[in-house]
Amino acid sequence: MKRKSIRKSAWGAYWKLHDCRKRLLKRLKGYLDGLPPKTRRRIVLAMFAIFATLALHTFGKAVHDIGRSDGRQMRIDHAGQVELSVKPDKNNSFTPYYNMYGTD
């Protein structure tokens, strides 16, 4: 019985948040639709300029940091000998094709 009440309250909270989100989106869409095209274009270009600046900064920093060691050296170890499991040769439920008909 308690599980249903928790589930019911969780769904109630979900739908309340969903409705609030829809209201906010509707209000924002109404505000943005009321803007003149020139202002919309400026907003879009400003957002694109911010994105391009951040992307170029990230790329430039990554290229700049290539080869920089900061005093840290990578420790190289050899794997050593790897032990492989060997399956038995005889398997009564499986007969290879080449054993049945020869290799000629």
Protein Blocks (a to p, Z undefined) as FASTA:
>chain_A
ZZmmmmmmmmmmmmmmmmmmmmmmmmmmmmmmmpcfklmmmmmmmmmmmmmmmmmmmmmm
mmmmgoianlpacddddebjaddddddfbdfkbccfklmnopZZ
